[in-house]
Amino acid sequence: MRRLLVLASAMVFLDLTFFTAIAPLLPEYVDDLHMSTAQAGILSAAYAAGTLAASLPGGYLASRFGPRRTVIWGLCGLGVASLLFGILDSPWPLDAARFIQGIAGALIWSGALTWIINSYPEDQRGRVIGTALGTAVAGSLIGPALGALAGQVGTEPVFAAVLVVSLALAYLAARLPDTVVREDQPLREVFDCLVDRPLVEAAVFVSSPSLMFGAIDVLLPLRVDALGGGHALIAVGFIGGAAIESVLAPLAGRMSDRVGRRAPYVLGMAICAVSMVFYAFADSLATVIASLLLTSLGSGFCFAPAMTLISDAAEASGLHQGYAVGVTNMAWAAAQVLGGVAGAAVAGVTGDGAPAIAIAVVLVLTILYAFRSLGPEPVAVEG
C-alpha cells in the first residue's frame, strides 16, 4: 500500500505543480497579450472550470472502470494539454488548453484519492488524505519556480516536459494492481446521496477556503507586479506558502483523526480570515507576501479535515468514494472559478480591498456554521 500512496501522491503533485505554474506568468500574459484583469481571472480560473466540469464524470469513471484506468486517462490528457498550453500564444486558445488541463486534473484526483481511500482502514483516512494533500501542495513549491523559469527560457520546453513525466507516471500506474472493486451505482442512488445534508455541508467546508484561493491566485500576482515585484518574487511567495501548507496538511489530517475534524478546520479558517483582512490593507511588497504566507498557514490546517469530512459523509450515506472525490473536486473547482473570476472583476472596479474583505466575511460565517454543525469529538469508526 505504501507504493500506491507514493505513486498517488506523485500524480496529484504533478497536477498541482502545473496548476500553480501560471502565477508568475500571469502578469506577462496580461502585458504581452493585452489582457484585462477580468481576462486574467478567466485564464487563471479555466483550470478549475475544467475540473468542475469533469468532477462527477471523474467519480463515475473511478467507480465504473476503476481508479487505475481513470488516472492513466487523466495523466495522458494532462500531458497533451500542457504541451498545447506551452505552444499557444493567444488568450482564448490558452483558456481552452488550461480548461482541458483541469478536466485531466479531475480524473487524476478522482482516481488517485479513490485508490488510496479504499485501500486504507477508515481510522487512517485523515492521515492518508493529509499525506496526499501535503505532497500535492508540495507541487506548489515547484510550480511557481517552473513558471518563473518558463518566463525566462520560454513556455514551450518547460510545458513540453509535462508530457514526458505524465507518460512515465501512467506507465508506473499500469504496473500496480487495481485494488478497488468496481461498482456501477445506480444514478438515482447517487443523486440521492449527493443531496444528503452531511455531504452538502462538507462540500461547503471545502468550497469556502477554495473561494479565497481563487481570488488570491489572480489578485496577488497582479498586486505584486503593480508594486514593482517580478516573476521571482511572485514565485518565492507562492513557494514559501506551499512549503508551509505541505508540512501542515499531513499534521492536520492526523490531528483530525485524533481530536475530530472541527478543531483543525476552525483554526485554519480563523487564520485565513485574519490573513484576508491583512491583505485588504497591505500596501507594500513585504506585507502582501506576508499575507500570502499567513493564508497558506491557515489553509494547511483546514483543507485536509474538510476533504476528509466529504469522505466520511460519503461512507455514511453509502456513496462510492469515487463520487466522494468528485464532490470534493466540484466544491473546490466551483469556488475557485467564482473566486478567480468574480474577485478579479470586482477588483478591476474597486481595487483589491473589497473582494478581500468580502471573502473574510464568508470565512467567518463558515466558522460559525462549523461550530453549529460539526461535533468536537473524533469521528467514530466501527470495527
N, C-alpha and C positions, 0 to 999 in steps of 0.2 A: 504493500500500500504506500510505502514511502516513495517508491519510484513514481507512482501515479501522482502523488501530491507534488513532487518536484516538477514533473512534466506539466501538470495542470497550472502550477504557479508560473512556469516559464511561458506558457501560452498567454495567460492574462497579462503577464509582464510585457510581452511583445505588443499586445493590443494597446495597453495604456501608454507605452513608450511613444507610439506614433499618434496617439490621440493628443498628447501634450506637446508634441514637437511643433505644433502650429504657433505656440505662444510667441517665441522670439521672431517668427516670420511675419506675424500679423501686421506690425507697423510697416514693414517693407512692402507687403501686398497692398496695403492701403495707399502708400505713396506711389508705387510703380503702376498699379492698375487703376488709380484714381477712384478708389472705393470710398463710400461714405461710412460713417460709424455704424449705421444700420446694416450695410452690406457686409462689413467686417463681422458683425454679430451673426449674420446668416452663415457666413463661411465657417465661423467657429462652431456654430450650433448644428451644422449639416451632419456632422458625425453622429451626434446624439439623436438627430432626427432619423437617421438610418437605423440606429439601434432601437428607437421607439417603434419604427415600422416592422422590425423583424423580431421584436421581443417575444410575443406569444407564438408566432410561427417557429421561432427557435426552440421554445419549450416543447412544441408539438413534435418537432424533428427529434429532439433528445428523447422524448418518451416513446415515440413510434419506431424510430430507426436506431436508437442507441446513441449515447454520448460520443462514442469514438468516431462514428461517421460524421456527426454534427461538427465536431471540432476540426476534422480534416477538411470538410467543405468550407468552414469559416476561415481556416488558415490559408487555403488556396485563394479564396476571394480577397482576403486582406492583402496578400502579396501582389496580386494583379492590380487591385485598385490603388495601392500605394505607388506602384510603378507609374500608373497613369497620372497620379497626383504630382509626381516629380517632373513629368514631361509637360503638362498643360500649363498655359500662361494667360488665361482669361477667367473672369470671375465665375460665370455660370458653369463651365466645364469643371472648374476646380470644386465648386459646390457639389456637382454630381459625383465626382470621384470620392470626395470626402463622405458623401451620403452612402456610397457603396461600401466604403471602409466601415462605416457604422453598422451596416447590415451584417458584414462579416464578423465584426466585433460581437454582435449579439449572439451569433452562432457559437463563437469561441467561448463566451462566458456561459451560455446555456449548457453547452456540452461539458466544459471543464468543471463547473461547480456541481452539476448533476452527478458527474462521475465520482467526485470525491465525497459529496454529501451522502450518497448511497453506499459508499464503501467504508465509512467510518461509523462507530457507535454514536447514538444520539447524544450521549453526555460529553462527546468531544466535538460537537457540531460548531460551537462558538470558536474553539481553538483552530479547527481546520479552515473555517471560513476566514477567520482573522489572519491566519498564516498566508492563505492565498491572496487575500486583500492586501496584506502588507507587502508581499512580493510584487503584486501588481502595481501598487503605489510606488515601489522602488523603481519601476519603469519610468516614473516621472522624473527620477534622477537623471536618466539617460535622455528622455525625450527633449527637454529644453536644450540640452547640450547638443544633441543632434540637429535640432532646429537652428541653433546658432551656427553650427558647422555648415549646414546647408545654405545659410545666408552668406557664408564666406566662399565656399567652393562650388556651390550650385546644388539645386534640389535633385537633379537627375541621378547622380551616383549615389547620394545618400538614401533616397527613397527606393531606388532600384535594389539596394541591399536587402530591403524587407522581403522581397520575393524569395531570395535565397534562404533567408532564415526561416521564413514561413514553410517552405517546402521541406526543410530539414526537420522542423518540429512535426509536420504532418507525417513524415516517414517514421519518426520515433513513436508517434501516437498509434500508427498502424501496427506496430510491433507489440503493443500491450493488449491484454485481453479486455474485451468489453464487459466489464464486471456487473453491469446493471441489467436486470431482467426487463425487456421491453414491454411496455404497457400501451394498449390502444384504448385510452379512457374515453368514454362517450362524451361528445361535445356538450350535451345538456348537463352532464355531471360536472364537467369542467367549469361551465359558466355559473352553475350554482355555487361552486366552491369559490370562484373569483369574486363574488359579491358578498361572501361571508364577512361579517363585520371585523373579526380579528385580522383577517388578511388585508382588508381595506385600510385599517388603522396602521398596520405595519408598513404598508406601501406609503402612507403619508409620512411616516417617520423616516423613510429613505428619501422621499422627494424634497422635504424641507431643506436639508443641507445641500442637496443637489441643486436647488434653485439658486442658492448662494454662489456655488461654484460656477454655474452657468454664466452668471453676471461677472464674477471675478476674472474668469478666463478671457473675457473680452475687454473689460474696463481697465484692469490693472496694466496689461502691456501698453495700452494706448496712453494711460496716465504717466507711466514711466517714460515713454517716448516724448510726451509733451513736456516733461520736466527735464529733458536733456539726457536721459539714460539711453542705452543702446541694447543690441542683441545680448551682449554678455551679461549685463546687469539683470535683464529680464530672466535669462536662463539661470543665473545664480539664485535669484529669488525663488523661482519655482523648484529648483533643485533642492535648496535648503528646506522649503516647505515639504517636499516629497520625502526627504530624509527623516524629518520629524514624524510624518504620518506613517511611513513604512515601519518605523520602530514601534510606534504606539498601537497600531492596528492589531497585531497578534496579542499584545498585552491586554488590550480592551476585550478581545474575543475570549481569552482565558478568564478575565475578570467577570465577564457576563455569564460564563458557565458556573462560576463560584457564588456570585452575590446577586445574580439576576440581571436582566437586560437594562432595567431602568437607570440604575446608578451611573454607569459609564456613559449612557446615552445623554442623560440630562447634563452631566458635567461637560461633555463635549459641546453640546448645543449652547450652553451658557457662555463658554469661551468664544464660540463663533459669533454670538450676538454682540459681545463686547468688541470683538475684532471688527465687525461691520460698522459699529459706531465710530471706532477709532479711524477706520478707513475713510469714512464720510468727511472727517475733518483733517485728514492728513494733507500736508502742504509741502512736503519735501520728499526727496527720493528715499531718505532713511526711514521716514515714518510710513511711507507707502509699503516698502519692503517689510518693515516690522509688522504691519497689519496682515500681510500675506502669511508670514510665519506664524502669527497668532491664530489665524484662520486654520492653518494646517494642524496646529496643536489641537484645536477643538475637533476637527474632522477625524483626527486619529483616534479619538475616543468614541465618536458617535456612529460611524458607518458600520463597523463590524457588528455591534449589537443590533442595529436596525435591520441589517440584512439577515441576521440570524432569526430575528422575530418573524420575518416572512417565511423562513424555512419551518420554524416552529408552528406557525399558523397553518401552513400547508399540510404538515404532518397530522395536525389535529383534525383537519377537515377531510382528509383522505385525498388531497390533491397530489398528483405526481410531482416530484421535486423538479422535473424539467420545467413544468409550468411555473413553479415557485420562483425559479431563477428568471424565467421570462417576466414575471411580475416585478421582480427586483430591477431588471433591465428597463422595463417600461416606466416604473416610478422614477428611476434615475434619469432616463432619457427625456421624458416629458418635461420634468422640472429643469433639466439642463437646457433644453431648447427654449423654454419660456424665460428662464433667467438670462440666457445669452441674447435673444432677440429683443425681448421687452426691456431688459436692462440697458442695452445699447441704444434702443430707440428713445427711451426716457432720458438717458444721459446726454444724447445728442441735443436735446432741447433744454434740459435743466442743469446739466452737469452731473458729476458722479454722486454728489451728496444725497439727492432724493432717492434714487434706487437703493443705495446702501442703507439708509435709514428704514426704508420700507421693508427690506429683507430682514433687518434686525428685528422689526416688529413681528414678522412672520415666525422667526426663530423663537422669540419669547412666547408667542401664542402656542407654538408646538410644544414647548417645555411644559406649559400649564396643562395642555391636553395629555401629555405623557404622565404627569402626576395623577391625572384623573383616571386614565385607562389602564395603566400598567401597574402591576403589583411590585413591591420591592424585593420579593423573595426570589431565589433561584428557580429556574424552570424545573418542574418535576419531571423526572424521567422514569418510565416504567421499566421493569425488568432489571 
